[in-house]
Amino acid sequence: MVKSMRAPSEDSELEDDTAETTSAGDGRELTPDDLLMIRIQEGDQKAFDELVHRHQKRLFYFFLDNLRDPHLAEDLAQETLLKVYNQSWDYLPLGRFTSWMYRVARNLLIDDYRKRSHDALLHCRRPSEDDGDNFLGGVADDLSLPEEYAHKSEEQKKIHLLMQQLPDDQRQTLTLHYFGNLKLHEIAELMEANLATTKSRLRLAREKLKSLLEREGLDGS
């Protein structure tokens, strides 16, 4: 199951999950993701592989732009999809799969924030001379990027770095909207904010990112 997951390739396009819906017998409109989840509930392994192919890239970049760690982004994208698989019986095919999946992803993101904050408090001390090798080893690990991310252009990497300067709520709103392809009302519900606040966060995120790009001599349009 997990072997079908890998770090997203930069050369392929993001999957379009806006395909036509299918009508269920009771009048409900079933999206392609709804149909895949129904097949997963019926034990169809190929349906899960298709779901991974459709959503892994967006999940990877959602986590990457919020964590700035390609290895961790890959791990959390896989963990999200495995949770989707394990919780598939909890999903009701109501045409809201993407929002449901990103709720799982955002909960994992919050858990990671909390864990790293806790770890930072536990290890907050001045390094001794004997810690030098360990420190350098940690830096080397941080620079070991997944192959696909390592081949990104310097401009693309700089954009990902600049996004880290956005406030968390604005950055998450931006990535959910563009990488998650969620509508504003879905993001508002997911982040437990009203629609006006969500619109404001997205506008401010765009303006700040545009300003940061222009300051770096990149095209901010």
C-alpha positions as CSV (number, residue, x, y, z in Angstrom):
1,M,0.0,0.0,0.0
2,V,2.6,2.5,1.1
3,K,4.9,1.6,-1.8
4,S,2.6,3.4,-4.2
5,M,3.5,6.7,-2.5
6,R,6.5,8.8,-3.5
7,A,7.6,12.4,-3.4
8,P,5.8,14.3,-6.1
9,S,7.5,14.9,-9.4
10,E,8.0,18.5,-10.4
11,D,7.4,17.7,-14.1
12,S,3.8,16.5,-13.7
13,E,0.8,18.8,-13.4
14,L,-1.4,18.9,-10.3
15,E,-4.4,16.6,-10.8
16,D,-7.6,18.4,-11.6
17,D,-10.3,17.3,-9.1
18,T,-13.0,19.4,-10.7
19,A,-14.2,16.7,-13.1
20,E,-17.8,16.1,-13.7
21,T,-19.9,14.6,-11.0
22,T,-22.0,11.5,-11.1
23,S,-25.6,11.2,-9.9
24,A,-26.3,8.7,-7.2
25,G,-29.5,6.8,-7.1
26,D,-30.9,9.0,-4.3
27,G,-30.2,12.2,-6.3
28,R,-26.8,13.0,-4.6
29,E,-24.0,14.3,-6.9
30,L,-20.9,12.0,-6.4
31,T,-17.5,13.5,-7.3
32,P,-14.7,11.3,-8.7
33,D,-13.2,11.2,-5.1
34,D,-16.5,10.1,-3.7
35,L,-16.5,7.2,-6.2
36,L,-13.0,6.3,-5.3
37,M,-13.8,6.3,-1.6
38,I,-16.8,4.1,-2.2
39,R,-14.5,1.6,-4.0
40,I,-12.0,1.8,-1.1
41,Q,-14.8,1.0,1.3
42,E,-15.5,-2.0,-0.8
43,G,-11.9,-3.2,-0.5
44,D,-10.6,-2.0,-3.9
45,Q,-6.8,-1.5,-3.5
46,K,-6.5,0.1,-6.9
47,A,-8.9,2.9,-5.9
48,F,-6.5,3.9,-3.1
49,D,-3.6,4.0,-5.5
50,E,-5.7,6.3,-7.8
51,L,-6.5,8.5,-4.8
52,V,-2.8,8.7,-3.9
53,H,-2.0,9.7,-7.5
54,R,-4.7,12.4,-7.5
55,H,-3.8,14.1,-4.2
56,Q,-0.3,13.3,-3.1
57,K,1.3,16.2,-5.0
58,R,-1.0,18.9,-3.5
59,L,-0.6,17.4,0.0
60,F,3.2,17.4,-0.4
61,Y,3.3,21.1,-1.3
62,F,0.7,22.1,1.4
63,F,3.0,20.6,4.0
64,L,6.2,21.9,2.3
65,D,5.1,25.5,2.3
66,N,4.0,25.3,6.0
67,L,7.0,23.3,7.3
68,R,9.9,24.1,4.9
69,D,11.1,20.5,5.3
70,P,10.8,18.3,2.2
71,H,11.4,15.0,4.1
72,L,8.8,15.9,6.7
73,A,6.4,17.1,4.1
74,E,6.7,13.8,2.3
75,D,6.2,11.8,5.5
76,L,3.1,13.9,6.5
77,A,1.6,13.6,3.0
78,Q,1.9,9.8,3.3
79,E,0.5,9.8,6.8
80,T,-2.5,11.9,5.7
81,L,-3.3,9.4,2.9
82,L,-2.9,6.4,5.2
83,K,-5.2,8.1,7.7
84,V,-7.7,8.7,4.9
85,Y,-7.5,5.0,4.0
86,N,-7.8,3.8,7.6
87,Q,-10.7,6.2,8.2
88,S,-12.4,5.5,4.9
89,W,-15.5,4.0,6.6
90,D,-16.0,7.3,8.4
91,Y,-16.4,9.2,5.1
92,L,-19.8,9.9,3.8
93,P,-19.8,10.5,0.0
94,L,-21.4,14.0,0.0
95,G,-19.1,15.7,-2.4
96,R,-16.8,17.2,0.3
97,F,-13.8,14.8,0.1
98,T,-11.1,17.4,-0.4
99,S,-12.2,19.4,2.6
100,W,-12.4,16.2,4.7
101,M,-8.9,15.2,3.6
102,Y,-7.4,18.6,4.4
103,R,-8.9,18.5,7.8
104,V,-6.9,15.4,8.5
105,A,-3.8,17.1,7.0
106,R,-4.2,20.3,9.0
107,N,-4.6,18.3,12.3
108,L,-1.3,16.5,11.5
109,L,0.3,19.9,10.8
110,I,-0.9,21.2,14.2
111,D,0.3,18.1,16.0
112,D,3.7,18.5,14.4
113,Y,3.8,22.2,15.5
114,R,3.0,21.2,19.0
115,K,5.5,18.3,19.1
116,R,8.4,20.4,17.7
117,S,7.6,23.2,20.2
118,H,7.6,20.7,23.0
119,D,10.9,19.2,21.8
120,A,12.4,22.7,21.4
121,L,11.6,23.4,25.1
122,L,13.1,20.1,26.2
123,H,16.3,20.7,24.3
124,C,16.7,24.4,24.9
125,R,20.2,24.8,26.2
126,R,23.5,26.3,25.2
127,P,25.5,23.8,23.2
128,S,28.9,22.7,24.6
129,E,32.1,22.3,22.6
130,D,31.4,18.6,22.4
131,D,28.1,19.3,20.7
132,G,29.8,20.7,17.6
133,D,29.8,17.5,15.6
134,N,26.2,16.8,16.4
135,F,25.2,20.3,15.4
136,L,26.9,20.0,12.1
137,G,25.5,16.6,11.5
138,G,22.0,18.0,12.1
139,V,22.6,20.8,9.6
140,A,23.7,18.2,7.0
141,D,20.6,16.2,7.6
142,D,18.4,19.3,7.1
143,L,20.1,19.9,3.7
144,S,19.5,16.4,2.4
145,L,16.4,17.0,0.3
146,P,14.2,14.5,-1.6
147,E,15.5,14.2,-5.2
148,E,12.4,15.8,-6.8
149,Y,12.6,18.9,-4.6
150,A,16.4,19.1,-5.0
151,H,15.8,19.6,-8.8
152,K,13.6,22.6,-8.3
153,S,14.8,25.9,-9.8
154,E,16.5,28.3,-7.4
155,E,13.6,30.7,-8.0
156,Q,11.0,28.1,-7.0
157,K,12.9,27.3,-3.8
158,K,13.2,31.0,-3.0
159,I,9.4,31.4,-3.3
160,H,8.9,28.5,-0.9
161,L,11.3,30.1,1.5
162,L,9.6,33.5,1.2
163,M,6.2,31.9,2.1
164,Q,7.6,31.0,5.5
165,Q,7.6,34.8,6.3
166,L,3.8,34.9,6.1
167,P,1.8,34.5,9.3
168,D,0.6,30.9,9.9
169,D,-3.1,31.6,9.3
170,Q,-2.4,33.5,6.1
171,R,0.1,30.9,4.8
172,Q,-2.3,28.0,5.5
173,T,-5.2,29.8,3.8
174,L,-3.0,30.5,0.7
175,T,-1.8,26.9,0.4
176,L,-5.2,25.4,1.1
177,H,-6.7,27.6,-1.7
178,Y,-4.0,27.1,-4.3
179,F,-2.5,23.7,-3.6
180,G,-5.6,22.2,-1.9
181,N,-7.9,23.8,-4.5
182,L,-10.4,24.5,-1.7
183,K,-13.1,27.1,-2.0
184,L,-13.0,30.0,0.5
185,H,-16.1,28.8,2.4
186,E,-14.5,25.3,2.8
187,I,-11.3,26.9,4.1
188,A,-13.3,29.0,6.5
189,E,-15.0,25.9,7.9
190,L,-11.8,24.0,8.1
191,M,-9.9,26.7,9.9
192,E,-12.9,27.6,12.1
193,A,-13.0,31.2,10.9
194,N,-15.8,33.2,9.3
195,L,-15.8,33.9,5.5
196,A,-14.8,37.5,5.8
197,T,-11.7,36.7,7.9
198,T,-10.8,34.0,5.4
199,K,-11.1,36.4,2.5
200,S,-9.0,38.9,4.4
201,R,-6.3,36.4,5.2
202,L,-6.0,35.3,1.5
203,R,-5.9,38.9,0.3
204,L,-3.2,39.8,2.9
205,A,-1.2,36.7,2.0
206,R,-1.2,37.6,-1.7
207,E,-0.2,41.2,-1.0
208,K,2.6,40.2,1.4
209,L,4.0,37.5,-0.9
210,K,3.8,39.8,-3.9
211,S,5.8,42.4,-1.9
212,L,8.4,39.9,-0.8
213,L,8.8,38.6,-4.4
214,E,9.3,42.1,-5.7
215,R,11.8,42.9,-3.0
216,E,13.8,39.8,-4.1
217,G,13.6,40.9,-7.7
218,L,11.1,38.3,-8.7
219,D,7.9,38.7,-10.7
220,G,5.3,39.5,-8.1
221,S,2.4,39.6,-10.5
